[in-house]
Amino acid sequence: MSTSPARSLKTLLLRLRMDVSPLRDSRDFRLLFSSSLVTMFGSLMTMVAVPFQMKQLTGSYVAVGLVSLAEFAPMVVCGLWGGAIADALDRRKIVIWSEVGLCLTSALLLLNALVLPAPAQVPVLYVVAGLSAGLSSLRGPSEQAIINRVLKLDQMGAAFALQGLARNAGMIVGPAAGGLIVVAFGPATSYGIDILSFLLSLLLLVRVRPVARAGDHTPASLRSLVEGVRYAVRRPDLMGTYLVDIAAMVFAFSNALFPFLADELRAPTALGVLYAAGGIGSVIASATSGWTAHVHRHGRAVIIAATLWGAGVALASLMPNIWLMAALLAFAGAADMISGVFRGIIWNQTIPDEYRGRLAGIELLSYSTGPMLGDARAGFLAQAGGARFSLGFGGLLCMGAVAAMATVLPKFRQYDARTDEHALAERARREQPVTT
Protein backbone atom coordinates (compact mmCIF):
# COMPACT_ATOMS: atom_id res chain seq x y z
CA MET A 1 0.00 0.00 0.00
CA SER A 2 1.54 3.32 -1.07
CA THR A 3 1.89 6.23 1.33
CA SER A 4 0.17 9.45 0.34
CA PRO A 5 2.33 12.56 -0.19
CA ALA A 6 0.48 14.35 2.63
CA ARG A 7 1.24 11.53 5.06
CA SER A 8 4.88 11.38 3.94
CA LEU A 9 5.24 15.11 4.51
CA LYS A 10 3.62 14.81 7.94
CA THR A 11 6.01 12.01 8.87
CA LEU A 12 8.98 14.09 7.71
CA LEU A 13 7.86 17.10 9.74
CA LEU A 14 7.34 14.94 12.81
CA ARG A 15 10.88 13.59 12.47
CA LEU A 16 12.27 17.11 12.14
CA ARG A 17 10.33 18.41 15.14
CA MET A 18 12.53 19.03 18.14
CA ASP A 19 12.26 16.44 20.88
CA VAL A 20 11.36 18.25 24.12
CA SER A 21 10.73 15.09 26.15
CA PRO A 22 13.68 15.79 28.52
CA LEU A 23 11.96 19.01 29.62
CA ARG A 24 8.58 17.32 29.82
CA ASP A 25 9.68 14.18 31.68
CA SER A 26 12.36 15.32 34.13
CA ARG A 27 11.75 17.95 36.82
CA ASP A 28 15.45 18.09 37.68
CA PHE A 29 16.47 18.59 34.05
CA ARG A 30 13.98 21.48 33.82
CA LEU A 31 15.57 23.07 36.87
CA LEU A 32 19.12 22.58 35.58
CA PHE A 33 18.19 23.79 32.10
CA SER A 34 16.43 26.89 33.47
CA SER A 35 19.36 27.61 35.78
CA SER A 36 21.78 27.45 32.85
CA LEU A 37 19.58 29.78 30.80
CA VAL A 38 19.46 32.38 33.54
CA THR A 39 23.18 32.10 34.29
CA MET A 40 24.06 32.34 30.60
CA PHE A 41 22.11 35.56 30.16
CA GLY A 42 23.94 37.26 33.02
CA SER A 43 27.32 35.83 32.02
CA LEU A 44 26.93 37.17 28.48
CA MET A 45 26.39 40.62 29.97
CA THR A 46 29.71 40.27 31.77
CA MET A 47 31.39 38.79 28.69
CA VAL A 48 30.62 42.05 26.86
CA ALA A 49 31.19 44.36 29.83
CA VAL A 50 34.71 43.22 30.83
CA PRO A 51 36.44 43.94 27.46
CA PHE A 52 34.36 47.13 27.13
CA GLN A 53 35.59 48.33 30.52
CA MET A 54 39.16 47.31 29.70
CA LYS A 55 38.96 49.32 26.48
CA GLN A 56 37.64 52.32 28.43
CA LEU A 57 40.46 52.06 30.95
CA THR A 58 43.41 51.39 28.62
CA GLY A 59 42.45 52.04 25.00
CA SER A 60 44.78 49.13 24.19
CA TYR A 61 44.04 46.26 21.79
CA VAL A 62 46.66 44.15 23.57
CA ALA A 63 45.16 44.77 26.99
CA VAL A 64 41.74 43.67 25.78
CA GLY A 65 43.17 40.58 24.08
CA LEU A 66 45.02 39.57 27.24
CA VAL A 67 41.68 39.06 29.02
CA SER A 68 41.20 35.82 27.06
CA LEU A 69 44.76 34.78 27.84
CA ALA A 70 44.08 35.31 31.56
CA GLU A 71 41.15 32.89 31.26
CA PHE A 72 42.99 30.12 29.40
CA ALA A 73 45.13 28.51 32.13
CA PRO A 74 42.39 28.49 34.81
CA MET A 75 39.99 26.99 32.28
CA VAL A 76 42.38 24.12 31.46
CA VAL A 77 43.44 23.36 35.04
CA CYS A 78 39.98 23.67 36.59
CA GLY A 79 38.34 21.78 33.73
CA LEU A 80 40.52 18.73 34.43
CA TRP A 81 40.29 19.09 38.22
CA GLY A 82 36.55 19.69 37.98
CA GLY A 83 36.23 16.35 36.25
CA ALA A 84 38.23 14.62 38.99
CA ILE A 85 36.21 16.06 41.88
CA ALA A 86 32.96 15.31 40.02
CA ASP A 87 33.82 11.62 40.35
CA ALA A 88 34.86 12.01 44.01
CA LEU A 89 32.40 14.42 45.66
CA ASP A 90 28.72 15.36 45.66
CA ARG A 91 28.14 16.74 42.15
CA ARG A 92 25.09 18.75 43.15
CA LYS A 93 27.06 20.56 45.85
CA ILE A 94 29.91 21.26 43.42
CA VAL A 95 27.46 22.93 41.02
CA ILE A 96 25.83 24.99 43.76
CA TRP A 97 29.07 26.19 45.36
CA SER A 98 30.60 26.98 41.98
CA GLU A 99 27.54 29.11 41.25
CA VAL A 100 28.03 30.90 44.57
CA GLY A 101 31.65 31.55 43.63
CA LEU A 102 30.65 32.93 40.23
CA CYS A 103 28.15 35.23 41.91
CA LEU A 104 30.94 36.54 44.16
CA THR A 105 33.20 37.20 41.16
CA SER A 106 30.48 39.38 39.63
CA ALA A 107 30.15 41.17 42.96
CA LEU A 108 33.92 41.85 42.86
CA LEU A 109 33.55 43.27 39.35
CA LEU A 110 30.73 45.53 40.54
CA LEU A 111 32.78 46.81 43.48
CA ASN A 112 35.78 47.26 41.22
CA ALA A 113 33.74 49.39 38.80
CA LEU A 114 32.12 51.52 41.52
CA VAL A 115 34.81 51.89 44.20
CA LEU A 116 38.37 51.59 42.93
CA PRO A 117 40.12 54.38 40.99
CA ALA A 118 40.61 53.76 37.27
CA PRO A 119 44.28 52.58 37.23
CA ALA A 120 43.64 50.01 39.97
CA GLN A 121 40.72 48.44 38.11
CA VAL A 122 42.83 46.85 35.36
CA PRO A 123 44.61 44.07 37.35
CA VAL A 124 41.35 43.23 39.11
CA LEU A 125 39.68 42.62 35.74
CA TYR A 126 42.40 40.12 34.78
CA VAL A 127 42.29 38.29 38.11
CA VAL A 128 38.50 38.07 38.23
CA ALA A 129 38.31 36.96 34.58
CA GLY A 130 40.62 34.07 35.45
CA LEU A 131 38.64 33.19 38.58
CA SER A 132 35.38 33.21 36.66
CA ALA A 133 36.76 31.00 33.88
CA GLY A 134 38.10 28.56 36.47
CA LEU A 135 34.83 28.33 38.40
CA SER A 136 32.81 27.84 35.21
CA SER A 137 35.13 24.99 34.17
CA LEU A 138 34.90 23.51 37.66
CA ARG A 139 31.11 23.52 37.45
CA GLY A 140 30.70 22.09 33.95
CA PRO A 141 31.69 18.41 34.43
CA SER A 142 29.50 17.98 37.51
CA GLU A 143 26.50 19.61 35.85
CA GLN A 144 26.77 17.41 32.77
CA ALA A 145 27.23 14.30 34.93
CA ILE A 146 24.04 15.13 36.85
CA ILE A 147 22.07 15.63 33.63
CA ASN A 148 23.12 12.16 32.50
CA ARG A 149 21.69 10.68 35.70
CA VAL A 150 18.32 12.46 35.63
CA LEU A 151 17.45 11.48 32.04
CA LYS A 152 16.98 8.24 30.14
CA LEU A 153 19.86 7.26 27.90
CA ASP A 154 17.78 7.63 24.75
CA GLN A 155 16.95 11.23 25.73
CA MET A 156 20.56 12.41 25.82
CA GLY A 157 20.63 13.47 22.17
CA ALA A 158 17.48 15.53 22.65
CA ALA A 159 18.93 17.08 25.81
CA PHE A 160 22.14 18.03 23.99
CA ALA A 161 20.09 19.61 21.19
CA LEU A 162 18.02 21.59 23.71
CA GLN A 163 21.17 22.81 25.43
CA GLY A 164 22.68 23.73 22.07
CA LEU A 165 19.55 25.61 21.03
CA ALA A 166 19.58 27.64 24.24
CA ARG A 167 23.32 28.28 24.08
CA ASN A 168 23.33 29.40 20.46
CA ALA A 169 20.18 31.48 20.76
CA GLY A 170 21.78 33.14 23.78
CA MET A 171 24.97 33.83 21.84
CA ILE A 172 22.91 35.64 19.20
CA VAL A 173 20.65 37.66 21.49
CA GLY A 174 22.79 37.99 24.63
CA PRO A 175 25.79 39.93 23.31
CA ALA A 176 23.49 42.30 21.42
CA ALA A 177 21.50 43.04 24.57
CA GLY A 178 24.70 43.20 26.63
CA GLY A 179 26.22 45.70 24.21
CA LEU A 180 23.19 47.98 24.40
CA ILE A 181 23.13 47.87 28.20
CA VAL A 182 26.85 48.45 28.75
CA VAL A 183 26.94 51.37 26.32
CA ALA A 184 23.80 52.99 27.70
CA PHE A 185 24.30 52.37 31.43
CA GLY A 186 27.94 51.34 31.94
CA PRO A 187 29.73 48.16 33.11
CA ALA A 188 28.46 48.38 36.69
CA THR A 189 24.87 47.90 35.54
CA SER A 190 25.88 44.80 33.55
CA TYR A 191 27.64 43.33 36.58
CA GLY A 192 24.60 44.06 38.75
CA ILE A 193 22.34 42.19 36.32
CA ASP A 194 24.79 39.29 36.35
CA ILE A 195 24.60 39.10 40.17
CA LEU A 196 20.80 38.98 40.02
CA SER A 197 20.96 36.20 37.42
CA PHE A 198 23.21 34.11 39.67
CA LEU A 199 20.89 34.58 42.66
CA LEU A 200 17.90 33.44 40.60
CA SER A 201 19.92 30.52 39.25
CA LEU A 202 20.83 29.45 42.79
CA LEU A 203 17.15 29.42 43.77
CA LEU A 204 16.60 26.91 40.97
CA LEU A 205 19.68 24.80 41.70
CA VAL A 206 18.92 24.23 45.40
CA ARG A 207 15.64 22.62 44.32
CA VAL A 208 17.46 19.93 42.32
CA ARG A 209 17.22 16.65 44.20
CA PRO A 210 20.37 14.76 45.27
CA VAL A 211 21.37 12.31 42.54
CA ALA A 212 22.31 8.72 43.34
CA ARG A 213 25.59 7.41 41.94
CA ALA A 214 25.80 4.30 39.79
CA GLY A 215 29.47 3.58 40.45
CA ASP A 216 32.14 3.86 43.14
CA HIS A 217 33.56 7.16 44.36
CA THR A 218 37.06 7.80 43.06
CA PRO A 219 39.20 10.10 45.27
CA ALA A 220 40.30 13.22 43.42
CA SER A 221 44.02 13.06 42.67
CA LEU A 222 46.54 13.28 39.87
CA ARG A 223 46.35 9.49 39.67
CA SER A 224 42.59 9.59 39.14
CA LEU A 225 43.06 12.16 36.36
CA VAL A 226 45.59 9.88 34.65
CA GLU A 227 43.18 6.95 35.01
CA GLY A 228 40.49 9.00 33.25
CA VAL A 229 42.84 9.84 30.38
CA ARG A 230 43.91 6.19 30.08
CA TYR A 231 40.29 5.09 29.94
CA ALA A 232 39.62 7.56 27.11
CA VAL A 233 42.73 6.43 25.19
CA ARG A 234 41.59 2.79 25.43
CA ARG A 235 38.31 3.79 23.77
CA PRO A 236 38.90 4.64 20.05
CA ASP A 237 35.26 5.66 19.72
CA LEU A 238 35.69 8.30 22.43
CA MET A 239 39.06 9.45 21.11
CA GLY A 240 37.45 9.90 17.71
CA THR A 241 34.91 12.34 19.13
CA TYR A 242 37.60 14.41 20.86
CA LEU A 243 40.08 14.40 17.98
CA VAL A 244 37.52 15.20 15.28
CA ASP A 245 36.16 18.10 17.34
CA ILE A 246 39.62 19.53 18.02
CA ALA A 247 40.66 19.14 14.38
CA ALA A 248 37.45 20.78 13.15
CA MET A 249 37.88 23.79 15.42
CA VAL A 250 41.64 24.24 15.06
CA PHE A 251 41.54 24.11 11.25
CA ALA A 252 38.20 25.73 10.39
CA PHE A 253 37.22 28.05 13.26
CA SER A 254 38.07 31.53 11.97
CA ASN A 255 36.12 34.20 13.85
CA ALA A 256 39.27 36.32 14.12
CA LEU A 257 39.08 36.86 10.34
CA PHE A 258 35.58 38.34 10.30
CA PRO A 259 36.54 42.02 10.73
CA PHE A 260 38.98 41.72 7.82
CA LEU A 261 36.51 39.82 5.64
CA ALA A 262 33.79 42.40 6.27
CA ASP A 263 36.18 45.14 5.10
CA GLU A 264 37.17 43.15 1.99
CA LEU A 265 33.50 42.70 1.12
CA ARG A 266 32.89 46.44 1.63
CA ALA A 267 30.36 45.74 4.37
CA PRO A 268 32.02 46.77 7.64
CA THR A 269 28.69 47.74 9.20
CA ALA A 270 27.40 44.19 8.64
CA LEU A 271 30.23 42.59 10.64
CA GLY A 272 27.72 41.28 13.17
CA VAL A 273 26.11 39.20 10.42
CA LEU A 274 29.27 37.10 10.09
CA TYR A 275 29.54 36.61 13.85
CA ALA A 276 25.86 35.64 14.14
CA ALA A 277 25.73 33.35 11.10
CA GLY A 278 27.11 30.21 12.76
CA GLY A 279 24.81 30.63 15.74
CA ILE A 280 21.79 31.04 13.49
CA GLY A 281 22.66 27.82 11.65
CA SER A 282 23.11 26.02 14.98
CA VAL A 283 19.73 27.22 16.24
CA ILE A 284 18.00 25.98 13.08
CA ALA A 285 19.77 22.62 13.34
CA SER A 286 18.80 22.28 17.01
CA ALA A 287 15.17 23.22 16.37
CA THR A 288 14.88 20.53 13.65
CA SER A 289 16.94 17.85 15.40
CA GLY A 290 14.20 15.30 16.01
CA TRP A 291 15.55 13.12 13.19
CA THR A 292 18.78 12.48 15.08
CA ALA A 293 16.95 10.03 17.37
CA HIS A 294 16.55 7.70 14.39
CA VAL A 295 20.31 7.54 13.66
CA HIS A 296 22.38 4.78 15.31
CA ARG A 297 25.74 4.99 13.47
CA HIS A 298 26.84 7.98 15.52
CA GLY A 299 30.54 7.83 14.65
CA ARG A 300 29.79 7.99 10.94
CA ALA A 301 27.33 10.83 11.59
CA VAL A 302 30.03 12.85 13.41
CA ILE A 303 32.45 12.31 10.51
CA ILE A 304 29.91 13.44 7.90
CA ALA A 305 28.79 16.47 9.91
CA ALA A 306 32.37 17.59 10.67
CA THR A 307 33.26 17.22 6.98
CA LEU A 308 30.26 19.38 6.02
CA TRP A 309 31.39 21.98 8.59
CA GLY A 310 34.77 22.21 6.86
CA ALA A 311 33.14 22.27 3.42
CA GLY A 312 30.84 25.11 4.44
CA VAL A 313 33.76 27.18 5.72
CA ALA A 314 35.82 26.49 2.57
CA LEU A 315 32.95 27.47 0.26
CA ALA A 316 32.28 30.61 2.30
CA SER A 317 35.74 31.88 1.37
CA LEU A 318 34.70 31.97 -2.31
CA MET A 319 31.53 34.01 -1.88
CA PRO A 320 31.40 37.45 -3.56
CA ASN A 321 29.26 39.23 -0.94
CA ILE A 322 28.71 39.14 2.80
CA TRP A 323 25.20 37.63 2.63
CA LEU A 324 26.26 34.60 0.63
CA MET A 325 29.28 34.18 2.89
CA ALA A 326 27.00 34.36 5.95
CA ALA A 327 24.66 31.76 4.41
CA LEU A 328 27.56 29.31 4.00
CA LEU A 329 28.78 30.03 7.53
CA ALA A 330 25.24 29.35 8.79
CA PHE A 331 25.31 26.02 6.95
CA ALA A 332 28.67 25.27 8.60
CA GLY A 333 27.27 26.20 12.01
CA ALA A 334 24.33 23.82 11.50
CA ALA A 335 26.70 20.99 10.58
CA ASP A 336 28.85 21.69 13.64
CA MET A 337 25.76 21.57 15.86
CA ILE A 338 24.73 18.19 14.43
CA SER A 339 28.26 16.90 14.98
CA GLY A 340 27.98 18.06 18.58
CA VAL A 341 24.67 16.28 19.08
CA PHE A 342 26.09 12.94 17.95
CA ARG A 343 29.32 13.39 19.93
CA GLY A 344 27.19 14.09 23.00
CA ILE A 345 25.14 10.93 22.43
CA ILE A 346 28.30 8.79 22.29
CA TRP A 347 29.65 10.40 25.45
CA ASN A 348 26.47 10.11 27.47
CA GLN A 349 25.39 6.65 26.33
CA THR A 350 28.70 4.84 26.79
CA ILE A 351 30.77 6.40 29.61
CA PRO A 352 30.36 4.65 33.01
CA ASP A 353 29.19 6.89 35.82
CA GLU A 354 32.43 6.43 37.79
CA TYR A 355 34.38 8.04 34.91
CA ARG A 356 31.77 10.55 33.83
CA GLY A 357 33.17 13.59 35.64
CA ARG A 358 36.75 13.12 34.46
CA LEU A 359 35.68 12.45 30.88
CA ALA A 360 33.38 15.49 31.00
CA GLY A 361 36.45 17.54 31.92
CA ILE A 362 38.25 16.22 28.84
CA GLU A 363 35.17 16.98 26.73
CA LEU A 364 35.10 20.54 28.06
CA LEU A 365 38.72 21.07 27.07
CA SER A 366 38.20 19.54 23.62
CA TYR A 367 35.47 22.02 22.67
CA SER A 368 36.84 25.02 24.59
CA THR A 369 40.47 25.10 23.51
CA GLY A 370 39.82 24.36 19.83
CA PRO A 371 38.28 27.78 18.99
CA MET A 372 41.13 29.61 20.75
CA LEU A 373 43.74 27.69 18.79
CA GLY A 374 41.65 28.05 15.63
CA ASP A 375 41.69 31.83 15.83
CA ALA A 376 45.45 31.75 16.31
CA ARG A 377 45.83 29.45 13.27
CA ALA A 378 43.56 31.72 11.22
CA GLY A 379 45.68 34.75 12.07
CA PHE A 380 48.96 33.10 11.06
CA LEU A 381 47.57 31.81 7.75
CA ALA A 382 45.99 35.18 7.00
CA GLN A 383 49.34 36.85 7.59
CA ALA A 384 50.82 34.54 4.96
CA GLY A 385 48.09 34.59 2.33
CA GLY A 386 45.21 36.86 3.30
CA ALA A 387 41.87 36.39 5.06
CA ARG A 388 40.12 34.50 2.25
CA PHE A 389 43.06 32.14 1.83
CA SER A 390 43.09 31.45 5.56
CA LEU A 391 39.34 30.79 5.66
CA GLY A 392 39.28 28.52 2.61
CA PHE A 393 42.48 26.62 3.29
CA GLY A 394 41.38 26.11 6.90
CA GLY A 395 38.14 24.49 5.71
CA LEU A 396 40.07 22.17 3.39
CA LEU A 397 42.51 21.26 6.18
CA CYS A 398 39.53 20.42 8.38
CA MET A 399 38.09 18.08 5.76
CA GLY A 400 41.45 16.38 5.31
CA ALA A 401 41.99 15.98 9.05
CA VAL A 402 38.52 14.49 9.56
CA ALA A 403 39.12 12.02 6.71
CA ALA A 404 42.43 11.03 8.32
CA MET A 405 40.71 10.45 11.70
CA ALA A 406 38.05 8.32 10.03
CA THR A 407 40.78 6.23 8.38
CA VAL A 408 42.98 5.63 11.44
CA LEU A 409 40.07 5.09 13.88
CA PRO A 410 37.89 2.39 12.27
CA LYS A 411 36.12 1.59 15.57
CA PHE A 412 34.98 5.20 15.75
CA ARG A 413 33.82 5.11 12.13
CA GLN A 414 31.95 1.84 12.69
CA TYR A 415 30.37 2.74 16.04
CA ASP A 416 26.74 1.59 16.27
CA ALA A 417 24.74 2.25 19.45
CA ARG A 418 22.68 -0.92 18.85
CA THR A 419 25.68 -3.25 19.04
CA ASP A 420 28.50 -1.35 20.83
CA GLU A 421 29.60 -3.17 23.98
CA HIS A 422 29.93 0.01 26.04
CA ALA A 423 26.50 1.31 25.03
CA LEU A 424 24.91 -2.05 25.84
CA ALA A 425 26.74 -2.26 29.18
CA GLU A 426 25.67 1.25 30.18
CA ARG A 427 22.07 0.46 29.26
CA ALA A 428 22.21 -2.67 31.38
CA ARG A 429 23.65 -0.71 34.31
CA ARG A 430 20.80 1.79 34.07
CA GLU A 431 18.32 -1.05 34.50
CA GLN A 432 19.89 -2.08 37.81
CA PRO A 433 18.86 -0.41 41.11
CA VAL A 434 21.32 2.18 42.43
CA THR A 435 22.22 3.09 45.99
CA THR A 436 22.64 6.56 47.44
N, C-alpha and C positions, 0 to 999 in steps of 0.2 A: 504494500500500500504506500503510495507516494505521499510525501509531506507537502502541505500547501506552502506557498511562499510566505504567507502571513504568519503561519506557525513557525517556519524556519527563522523569520526575522525576530519573532518574539523570543524564541530560544536563544538566538544570538545576543539579544539585548539583555536577557536574564543572565547569561554567562558573563557579559561585560559589567553588569551592575556590581558595585562595590559590596563586598561582604562585611556587614556591620555586626555580625553575630558576636564577636568578642565584647562589644559595648553592650549588646542586649543581654548576654548570658552571664557576664561576670561583674558583680558589684565592685570588686577590688580593682579590676582592670579599668572600670569607669573612673574610679577615684584616682588611680595612677595616671591615666590618660589626661584627665582634667587638670591634675596638678602640673603635669608637664606643659600643658597648653598655657596655663597661667604663668608659670615660671619662664617659659620661653618668651612670652610677650614682654615681661619686665627686663629679661636679660638682653633682648634685642635693643631695648631703649639704652641700656648701658653700653652695648656693643657700639652704638653710634656715638654716644655721649663722650666716652673716654678719648677716642682719637680727635673728636671735635675740640674737647677741652685742651688736649695736648697741643693741637694746632694753635689754639688761642694763646696758650702760654709761651710757645717756643717759635712758632712760624717755621718749623723745620720739618722737611720731608723725612729726614733720617730719624728724628725723634719720634715721629708718628709711626714709622715702620718698626722701630725697636719695641713697640708695645707687643706686637706679635711674637717677637723673639723672646720677650720676657715670659710669655705664656708657654713657650714650647717645652722647655725642660720640665716644669711642674706637670704639664699634661702627660708627658711620657712616663715620668717616675710614678706619679699618682695613679695613672691608668693601670700600670702593672701591679702596683701595691693594692689598689682598689680591688683588682681581681683576686688577689691573694686573701685579703681580709673578708671578701664576700663569701669565700669558701670556709672561713674560720669562725666568723662572728654572725650575729643576728643581722640579716640583710635589711630588714625593715628599719632597725635602729640606725644602721649606717646611712640609709637614705634620709631619714629624718634629721640626724645630726649634721649631715653634709648640707642640707637645706638651711639649717640654722646658721651654719658657718657662712654660707653664701649670702644670707640676709645681713649678717654682720659686715661682710666685705662691702656691701652696698651702703651700709650705714657709715663705714669709714670714708667711702667716696663722697657721701653727702657732707660729712663734717669737713673733709678736706676742701671741698668746694666753697663752703660757707665760712670757715674759721681761719684756715691757714693763709698767710700771704702768698702771692703768686709764685715766687721762686721756689718756695718750699713744697708746692703742690706736685711738682714734676716727679720727684723720686717716689712719692706716695702712689702716684698713678701706676708706675711700673711694678711696685711691690704688690699692690692690691690686684692688678691684672694677673700676676703670677699666682697669687693665692686663689683667686676666683677660678682660674683654669685648673689648678690642682684639685680644688674641691669638686668641681664639676666632673672631672675624670674619676675622682674617688667614688662619686655617687653612681656613675653610669653602670658599671658592672653589676652592682647589687640590684639596681632598679630593673635591669633587663632579666636578671636571674629570678626575681620575684614574678615578673610578668609571665615567664615560662611556667611557673608553678600554679598560677591562678587561671590558666587557660588550658583547653584541650590541645593536644599536639597538632591536630588538623586545623586549628584556628590560628596557628602562629603566622602563616603567610598573610592572612587577613589582618592580623594585629600589626605586622610590619608595614603593610600598605597603609593602614590607618595612621600609624605614627609618621610615615613618610608624607602622607597628605598634609597632616597638621604641620610638620616641620617645614615643608616647602611652601605651603600657603603662608606660614608665618614669615619665612624669609622674603616673600614678596611684599607682604603688607607691613610687617613689623619695622624694617628699616625706613620705609617711607614715612610711617607715622612717627618713628623716633626722630627722623631728621626734622620734621615739622616742629615737633615739641622742643627739641634742643635749640633750634634756631630762634623760635618764638619766645621761649621761657628760660633757656639756659640749662647747663648740665645738672645743676642741683635739682631742678624739677624732675628730670629723667631719673636721677638716682632715687628720689623720693617715691616715684611710681614703682620703681623696681623693688623697693622695700615693701610696699603694700602688696605687690604681687607675691613675694616670698611668704608674707604672713598669711595670705589667703591660701597659698599652696600648702603651707604647713597644716592649716585647718583640715584640708583634704587628706593629707598624708597620715595624720594621726588616727584617722578613721579606717585605714587599711588594716585588716586583721593580720595577726601573726601567721606566717606561712611555715607549714611543716617541711622539714627537709626529707629528701628521698635517700640521701647517702650519708656517709660519715663526715664529721667535721675534720678539716685539715688545718692544723696550726699554721698561721701566717709566718712565712720565713722565706729566705732566699732559696732554700731547698724546695719548698712547695712551688715557688715560681718556676724553678727549673723543671720540676715534675710536670707542670702545666705545659711548658714549651715542648718537652719530650713527648707528651701525649699528642699534641698537635702535629709534631713532625712524623709520628707513627701513623697518622691518618692522612693519606694523600688527598682524600676528598676535602678535608678541612683546609689543608695547605693550598689546594687549588683555589678555594674561595678567597683566602688572604692574598695569595700572589697575583691572581687575576685583578682583584680590586686595586692593589698597590700599583700594578703595571698600568692599569687603565687611568688612574689618577696622575701618576708621575709623567706619563707620556702625553696624555691628551687634555688634562686640566690646564686651562690657559687664561684664567680670569685677569691676570696681570696684563694681558695684551689688549684688553677691551678699550682702554682710553686711547691707545694708539690706533686701533682699528676704526674706532668712531671718527677720529680725525682723518684717516685715509679715505673713509667713505663720505667725507664732508657732512657728517651728521653728529657733531660733538654734543649737541643738546639732546640727542637720543641715546646717549651712553647708557642710561638706565635700562633701555630696552635689551641691550646685550646682557647686562647683569641679571635681568629678570627672566630671560628666555629659558634657561635651563630649569629654573624653578617652575615655570608655567608648564613645561613639558612633563615634569615630574608629577605635578598636581593632576594633570590629565591622565597620566598613566596610573596613578594611585586610584583615581575616581572610577576607572574602568578596569580594575584589577581582578574582578570576580573570576575571570577565565583562568587565572593562575592556579586555582584550586584543582583544576582538571589536568594539570601537568605533573608528571611523576619523575621525569628524567631531568632533575634539577641542575645537575652539573652541566649537561648539554645546554640547558636554557641559559645559565650564567654565561657560558662561552659565546652563544649567539648574541645575547643582549650586550655584552661587553664589546664584541666586534662591531655591532651596530652603533654603539656609542662612539667608537673611534672613527667609523665611517662618516657619521654625522658631523663630527668635528672637522675631518679632512675636507668634506664637501663644503662646509661653511666657509673655508678659506678661499674658495673659488667664486663666491657670490659677489655680484656687482653692486649690490646696495645693502643697506643695513637691515631692511626688513626680511629679505631672503636669507641673509646670514643669521638673523635671529630665529627664523623658522627652522633652519637646519640645527641650530643650537638647541631649540626646543625639542626637536626630534631626538637629539643626542641625550638631553636631560631625561626624556621619557625612557629611553633604552637603559640609561644608568639606573633609574628607579626600578625597572623590572629586574635588572641584574641584582639589585639590592634585595628585592623581595625574595628571590630564589636563594641568594646566599643566606638570608635570614632563616629561611625554612630549613636549610641543611644544618645550620648552627643549632637551631632550637629543637629539631626533631632527632638529633643524633648525639648530642653532648650529654654525658651523665651529669646528674645534679652536683656530684662532688667536685667536678671540674668546671662547672658552669661559670663561676665567678672569674677564675683565672683566664679561661678562654674568652670571656666577655671583655676582659682587659686587653687581650691581644686583638680582638675584633675592633675595639675602640681605637687602638693605635693604627690598625690597618687602614681605617677610613678617615682618620684625622690627620695623619702625617702625609698621606699621599697628596692632597691638594697643596700643602705648603711646599713640598718638593716639586710638584708640578709647576707652580708659579715660578720657582727658581729656574727650572729647566726651560720654561717658556721664555724667560728673560734672556738666558744665555744664547738660545737659538735665534731669538729675534735680533740680538746684537750681531750675530754672524750673518743672518740672511734676511732680516726684516720680519714684521709681525705676521704677515700672511704666510711666509715660509714656515715660521715657527708653529703656527696653528695647524697648517696642513701636514707638515712633516711629523708633528706630534701625533696627529690622528693616525697616520700610516704606521708609525712606530708602535702605537697602541695595538693596532690590528695584528701586526707581526708578533708582538709579545704575547698576545692572547693565543694566537695560533701555536706558538712555541709551548706555552703552558699546556694547551690541550694535547699536544703531541707527547710531552714528557710525563704527563700525569694521566695515564689511561683510566685509572680507577676514579678519578674525578670526572673525566669525560663520560664514563659509563655509569655513574651513580644513578640508582633507581630506588626511590623511597619504598617501593613495594617489595624489594628483595634485599636491600642493604642490611647487613647484619647489625650495624649500630642502630639504625632506625627501628628495626624489629625488636632489638633488645630494649631500647628506650620505651617503646610502646608497651612491651611486656612489663617493664618496671612500673609504668604508670597505672597498670591494672592491679598492682599489689597494694595493700594497705600500707600507709606510712605512719611513722611515729613522730611525735613532737619532741 
